[in-house]
Amino acid sequence: MKNRSTFVALALVLAFGLALPALASDKAHPVRMGSGVMTFDTVPGWGLAPDGKSVIGPCHGSVVVDSDGSIYTSSHAGVFVFSPEGKLIRSFLGDKYSDIHDMKIRDEADGEFIYGARNVSAEGIKFHSRTGEIVLKLPFPKESGLALKQFSPTAITVAPNGDIFLSDGYASNHIFKFDRTGKYLMHFGKKGNGLKEFNTAHGMTLDTRYTPPRLLICDRNHQPKGRLLHYSLDGEFIGEVVTGLGMPTSAVVQGDYVSVPDLHGRLVILDKTNTIVAVLGYNADPARGGNYNIPQAEWIEGVFSGTHGSSWDRDGNLYVQDWNVSGRIMKLVRVPGAGKQSP
């Protein structure tokens, strides 16, 4: 065996009948993962430069897909935009775009805009997806009357009417609500391990599987294990959605399904009943799952390390970003007809 990771990969093959993952330094072949209608093939080398090196650099960010199918991912350096084939087509780099921890994309009357939560820079932002023009900033709202020692937003999402929600997930764990112009409206939630408290409100999205839509919040460090919660758009607690998810970092909805990366090194997909229907990229090595310092030479095709962000495209393919020192983003292609019974 070349190293322990190769041994772990072989163990997964023997245990679950998976295709053998390939080390990044080998000539990688696609790896099939998931189950039923949520079966995917990896695309080896997607998003890498022609020389095979990572383009985005150290990452702790998010992924969104625009109406044209272009894929945006954030890293410490800024935002990188790829074609569906994995070619870099533009980027927004520098201090204005660095360290966007979470992103959401929204088609509006005057264009398509990306909303970002910047934990290091203590703000939310809104910028044009084509030009990068920043049209709105959301600093800590002094109008809230709170006296916070730190403000470190980790998640952002937008209601159908344009109201913006910004989660202070690395600090107070309050979730702040603004109107579309950035005017402070209210806040709710607080830090703790109680039923209606957050222990790292790390991720958040608009859950459109329900009418009316509601907030789906990733309570990453809630004890004993991470959970998802539902809140109304008025900040009212609705209930726990699912518990025991490890460290859920973010969530994104397409149709009846939700993609939820787990920092331990896997991605789970829930259906409308909030039952897990597929687990992707499971890393069985506790020393490598949830480990930021896995260099590119030690990546294993089909095995994740610190799964942090994801997004669907219109065809149901998934784009997944690992929290990773070398900068890892992966494309998973939905397998047509998987899970359908033959007549």
Secondary structure, DSSP 8 states (H G I E B T S, - for coil): --SHHHHHHHHHHHHH------BTTS-----EEEETTEEEEE-TTTTB-TTS-BSS-SB---EEE-TTS-EEEE-SSEEEEE-TTS-EEEEEESTTTTT--EEEEEEETTEEEEEEEETTTTEEEEEETTT--EEEEE---GGG----S-----EEEE-TTS-EEEE-TTTT--EEEE-TT--EEEEE--BSSSTT-BS-EEEEEEETTSSS-EEEEEETT-SSS-EEEEE-TTS-EEEEEEE--SSB---EEETTEEEEEETTTEEEEE-TT--EEEEES----TTTTT-S---GGG-BTTB-SSEEEEEE-TTS-EEEEE-BSS-EEEEEEE-TTTT----
